[in-house]
Amino acid sequence: MNQDETEVFEEHRPVLDGVAYRMLGRVADAEDVVQEAWLRWSSADRGRVREPRAYLVRVTTRLAIDRLRQVQARKETYVGPWLPEPLLTDLAPGSAREREDGAERAVLAESVSLAVLVVLESLSPLERAVFVLREAFGFPYAEIAEVLERSEPAVRQLAGRARRHVDERKPRFEVDPRQQRELTQGFLRAAIDGDLEALLGLLAPEARLVADSAGRAKAPRQILFGADKVGRFLAAVGPQGRMPSFDYRFLEINGSQGLLATVDGVPDTLFLCDVADGRIQSVYVVRNPDKIARFAG
């Protein structure tokens, strides 16, 4: 493998990482898939590779489909609700991505959001591949057909079915990223302070809380529905100054504002919210140590 071929792979790595993560919802699995794509690329017959980007996306997508079928079996024995592994992103106002086209940035943020990734879990592997390639990265139908070795009409049918499924099930999002960030920060501070009145004022009446702990930390093993249940739970578990070793910091996670709580410097809980109509619609709580360990430091 010469330097030029390594540079070609690195040039396309962001797309490969993005496809693999959106397909699998787990960083470690996505990294494994991209590493395997690298091995395939390093041993490929250059004379048979007409377009490196198309080749790499095809290999990565097919590997991700195979891996997705494997990990779906794991989730059948998962304890409690399952959420995608949170991903540190850089899509917020004020970041380097702010210079990019606003519409493109919004599409990327939505396609990597926990809410959409959860909905994608209910798609078939092929539907998910088509949705990711088309909606998140704008691949032409003809190119997706080559990647999946399907006819273009069949791909269009898969895309339409996947799009309708996602539109019917995904939560609505706040269109103003700054307002979303400010509201989320206020809500999460109220949760930390255990301020029930403030929490109830920020939660939508039909709000829900989804907690992923894999049974390895204290968290509801069923989804909580309704502002009163969600607010009272968060107010009850907030540290309210009782833990001197407790600390927190705000991060941009999966394209939106999140809060990482640490105890003795070790990641303990990650909070994220969906916002619409000026209220918190969904609260995601990640306490599975495997899914937040990479946020240490």
Sequence and secondary structure as in RCSB ss.txt:
>XXXX:A:sequence
MNQDETEVFEEHRPVLDGVAYRMLGRVADAEDVVQEAWLRWSSADRGRVREPRAYLVRVTTRLAIDRLRQVQARK
ETYVGPWLPEPLLTDLAPGSAREREDGAERAVLAESVSLAVLVVLESLSPLERAVFVLREAFGFPYAEIAEVLER
SEPAVRQLAGRARRHVDERKPRFEVDPRQQRELTQGFLRAAIDGDLEALLGLLAPEARLVADSAGRAKAPRQILF
GADKVGRFLAAVGPQGRMPSFDYRFLEINGSQGLLATVDGVPDTLFLCDVADGRIQSVYVVRNPDKIARFAG
>XXXX:A:secstr
  HHHHHHHHHHHHHHHHHHHHHHS HHHHHHHHHHHHHHHHTS GGG S HHHHHHHHHHHHHHHHHHHHHHHH
TT SS       B   STTSGGGGS HHHHHHHHHHTSHHHHHHHTTS HHHHHHHIIIIIT   HHHHHHHHT 
 HHHHHHHHHHHHHHHHHHS    S HHHHHHHHHHHHHHHHHT HHHHHHHEEEEEEEEEE TTSSS  SS EE
SHHHHHHHHHHHS TT  TTEEEEEEEETTEEEEEEEETTEEEEEEEEEEETTEEEEEEEE  HHHHGGG  
